[in-house]
Amino acid sequence: MSQTPQPQQIAMVAGEASGDLLASLLIPSLQQQWPGVQLCGIGGPRMNALGFASWWPVSKLAVRGYVEVLKHYREIVGIRRQLKQRLLQDPPQLFIGVDAPDFNLDLAKDLKKQGIPTVQFVCPSVWAWRAERLQKIRDSVDHVLCLFPFEPALLAQHGIAATFVGHPIAHTIADHVDKAPVRAALGLDDNDLVLTLMPGSRQSEIAQLAPVFLQAAALLQQQHPQLQVLLPVAPGLMSAVQAHVHHSGLKNIRLLEGQSHAALGAADLVLVASGTATLEAALFKRPMVIAYKMPWLSWQITNRKRLQAWVGLPNILCQDFVVPELLQDAATPQAFASALQHWLDHPEQVKQMHQAFQALHQSLKQDMSSLARHALEKIIAA
């Protein structure tokens, strides 16, 4: 039986839909280890369903890109200031920032100075871009819970303690997902050609990517008139997506409230915005095209800080262009449609992709709950 002190309060901050999902997979192990612990801070609907007390909704922080952040800067800084004051007045025994490093590292630094143990769950992608963050991570947190196996060694080189806990999503997706039952549940036929569109979980991503994704689907539908299109929609974005769909004139499209895993499980092809959803598509072993597009200035700043040839998580983890990436100026409807058709024309490449992603899946499967809990116990007991 662990002798770790019972924490009364653990504060957490998730900054977007993917962080809400990751935190919701960690919360049950915290509640099991420390019954009665109060979990509070900033979270989303999945966290709230587990009893998490959200003082602000996750949607307030779900902004990406330099230009877009500037538009919401005063509100976001105001939320961080109020949250810091609240946590300093009633200090938690532990603070866990879930992804969202631009928000969480500054907050964690202030809390750490006041003696509150701090943890970052999800290592900022210093291996992909913005290597200058390493100093900030060291100053801000006592420990990093890493999703990918190569990260702890990299952080250790810079004096940052870290634990590889695996990626929890690897456990939520089966090694092989049979399309038939998923399609039956969605009212689709086994013989349908199904394209899943995943243009992102933020307003800014929807504005940039949804129109070109829908145009690409329309082009593919011209070649395959019976093409069925699925588009899972993140909470709060349905009206915006519906407007884009209405203007597109696309046929045979179904909008799903959430249900991203059902949409991936049913898919023959996936067109997906760069982000966590690309890893989910890889774990489903679905042929995909990774896309991203942002305002010109944001792209110029971001692209100059890139450290690797790849942007999509599956390609970064495999260190190869297993699936195509079409970014910024290359992110056109015609290019998307052509890349998607390429998968249909080259089944041998689909098989190679499947093998690569099967190996990736196994590498990410770890006992996350035990590994994370063990690391957190030592931090609280210190």
N, C-alpha and C positions, 0 to 999 in steps of 0.2 A: 504494500500500500504506500503510495507516494506521501512524503512528508512535506510537500510543497505547501506553503501558506495558501489559504483560501482567499482568492481575490474577491473583493466585493463588487468591483466595477472594472470592466475592460472597455475602453473607448476604441471605436473603429471608424474609419472613413473610407468609403468606396466612392470613386469618382465617375463611374459610368456603368452601363449595363453589364459589361464583362466583369467589372469589379464586384458588382452585386452578386453575380453568379459565383465567382470564386469565394467570396466571403460566406455565402450561404452554404457552401460545401465545407467550410471550416467551422462554422458556428456550432453545429451539433456536437463536435468533439470537445469544444470548449465547455458546452453546457453539461456534457457527460462527465468531464473531468472535475468541473467545479459547479455542482448543482446550486442554483440560486444566484449565480453571478449575473450582475446587471450588464447588459451589452447596449451601448448607446453611441450616438454620434451622427454620422451621415450615412444613410443607406438607401437601398432600393426595395422594390416590392418583395423580392425573394428573401431578403434579410428580415424585412418586417413580418413576413409570414411565420418566421421562426421566433418571434418575440423580441426582435431588435427594436430599440426605441430610436427612431429617426427624428432628430431635432431639425434637420433640413432634408429635403428629398435629394436623391442622387442627381436628378435632372438639373439642379442648379450648377453643378460642376461639369456637366457633360458638354464641354466646349473644346474643340480642337483647332489648332492652327494659330499662328502669331496674331494675324489680323483679327480673327474671330475672338480670341481671348481678350484683346484690347477693348473690344466692344462691351465685354462683360466684366472688365477688370475691377471696377469699383465695387460691384456687387460681390464678386468672388472674394476679394480682399476683405470686404466687410464681414462676410460669413466666417472667414478664417480668424479674423480678429475676435469676433464674438465667441466662436468655438474655443479659441485659446483661453479667453478669459473664464469661460465656464469650466473648462477642464482644470485650470489653475486654482480656481476657487474650491472645487471639489475634485481633488486629484484622483485619477484612476490608478490602479496598480499596474496597468499596462496600456500602452497605446499601440494599435496596429493600423498602419496605413496600407490600404489595399490598392495597389497600383497608383494611378494619379500622382506621380512623383512631383510635378510642379506645385501642386497644392500640399501634398503630405510631407515632403521633406522640410519645407520651411516651418510648418507647424511642429513637426517632430523635433526639429532643432531647438525651438523655444521650450518645448516640454522637457527635452533631455537636460537642458541647462538647469531646470528646476528639479531635477532628480527623478523624473518619471521615466521608467524604462520604455524604450521605443523600438518598434520592429517595423520593417518594411516588407510586406507580403507582395511579392513580384519585384524582381530586380529591374530597375530602370535599364533600358536597352543600351547601356554604355558600350556594348560590343557592336552595336549597329550604327549609333550616331551619338553625338554629344558626350564624348569621353570626359569632358571637363566636369561632369557630374560626380565623378568618383570622389573627389575631395568633399563635395557636399554630402554624399552618402555617409562618408566616414564621420563627418561632424554631426550628422543628424540622427543616426540610429545606432542602437546597440547590436542589432542582428538583422540579417536579411534572410527571408524564406524564399528560396529560388525555385522556379518552375522547371528550369532546364539544367541538365547535368554538368555542363561546362562552366556554369556561372560561379560556383563557390571558389574554384581555383583562381579564376580571374580576380575576384574580389579580394582573396587572400593576399595576392601580390601587392595590394594597396592597403593592407592592414584592416580589412573589413571582415568581421565574422559572419559566416553564412552557412546555411544548411540547404542541400538539395532535397526537396520534399516530393518531387514529382509533380506532374500536372494533374490536378484532380479531374479535369474533364476526360482524361484518358480512361478513368474508371466508369464514367457515366455513359460511355459509348462502347458498345460491344465490338469485339474483334471483327466480327462480320455482321452486318445489318442487312437482313433480307428485305428487299424492296416490297415484295408482295403484300405482307400484312400492313405495312405502313401505307401503301397505296390504297388498299381496301378501306382503311379507316378514313382516308381522305376522299373516297369515292372515285379514285382513279383506276384505270384498267392496267393490267400487267403489261400490255403491249403499247401503252402510251409512251411517247417520247416526252420526258419531263425535264424542264429547265427551271432551276431555282435561282432567283435573283436575291442577292443580299447586299443592298447598297449602303448599309451602315446603320448605326443606332443613334446618330446625332442629327439634329436639324440641318447643320451645315453639310453633312455628308449626303443627306437626302437631296438637298438643293443642288449639289454638284454632280452627283452620280445617278440618281434615279432617272432623270430624263435620258441620259445616254444608255443606261442599262435597258430601259424600255424600248428605245430605238433599236438596240442590238437584238433584242428578243423579236421585235417585229421583222427585222431582216432575216433572222433564222426561221421565223414562221413562214416567210415567203418560200423558203426551200422545203420546209416541212409543215404543210398546212395544218396538220393535226397536233402540232406542238402544244403541250400544256405547260403553262407558266405558273409557278408558285412564288409568292413574295411574302415572307414572314415579316411582320411589322413590329418594331419595338414599341413599348408603352409610350403613349402620348404623341405618336407620329402618324396615326392612321389618317387623319384628315389631310395632312400634307401629302402623304403617299397617294391617297385617293385622287387628289387634284392632278398629280402627275400622270396617273393611270388614265384618267378621263381625257386629258389632252393628247395622250399617246395613240388612242384608238386601237390599242392592242387587244386581240381576241384571246379567248380561252385563258384568261389570267384569273388567279384566285389570290386574294389577300388573306393572310392568316394572322390572327392576333397572337403574337409570339410564335410558338410552335416551330422554332427554327430547326430543332432536331428532326421533327417530322418532315419538314421541307427538305432537309438534307437526306434523310433516309429514303425518301421517295424519288430523289433526283437521279437522272442520267448525267446531267451536266450542271455545273454551278458557276455563276458569275458573281464574284464576291469582292467586297471592299477589303483592302488590306487591314488586318487587325486580328483579334482573337478568332473571329468567325472563320478565317482561313485555316487555322489549326483544327477547328471542329470539322471542317470539310475534309481535311487530310485524314483525320481519324475515322471518318466515314468512308475513306478511300474513294472519294468521288472525283472524277475528272473536273478540274476547275480552271478558271482564268482569274488571276488576281488583278485588281484594278485599284487605282487611286487617282484622285484629281482634287486640287484645292486652289484657292485664289492664287494668282500669279506670284504675289510678293511672299506669301507663306511658303510656296513651293521653292522659290529661290533661296530663302533662308534655310529651310529644312534640307534641301538637296545638297547644299554646301557642307553640311555637317555629317553627311553619310560616311560610314567607314567600310561598308561592304557593298558588294555588287547586287545583293538581294535586298528586297524590302519585305516580301511575304515571309511570315514565320516558317511555313513548311520548307521553303527553299533555304532559309538561313539555317535551320536545324539540320537539313540534309547536305548543306554546303554545295548545293547544285541547283540549277534551274530545272527542277523536277516538273514544275508547272509554269506556264508563261505568266509574265508580269507586264501589264500595259499601264503605264503611268503618265499622268499629266497630258502632254501633247499627243502621246500615243494612245490615250484612252478615248478612242472614237468608236461609234457604233459599228462601223465597218470592220475595224480591227478586232473588236470583241466577237462579232459574228463569225469572222474568219477563223479565229483561234478556237472557238467552240466547235465549229464544223471540223477542224483539224482532228480533234479528239474522236469524232465519229468516223473519220476516214482512216484512222490509224489505231486499230484495236491493240496492236502489239505494244504501242507506247502506253496505252491504258494499263496493260498488264505490268509493265515495268514500273509505272507510277504506283500501282497497288502494292508491289513488293517493297518499294522504298518506304511507303507510308505504313506498311505492316511492321517493319523494323522500327520505325519511329514510334509507333504506338507502344510497342513493348518497352522501349527505353524510357518512356514517360510514366509507365505504370509503377508507382511506388505506394507504400503505405503512408499516404500523406498525413492522415490524422495522427498517427503515432509519432511520425517524425517531427511534425510541427508541434504537437503537444509537448514532446520531450524537450525541444528547443525552448519553448515558452516557459516550461516549468523551471528550467535552469535560470532563465532571465528573471523571473519573478522571485526566485529564491535567493538570487545574488544580493 
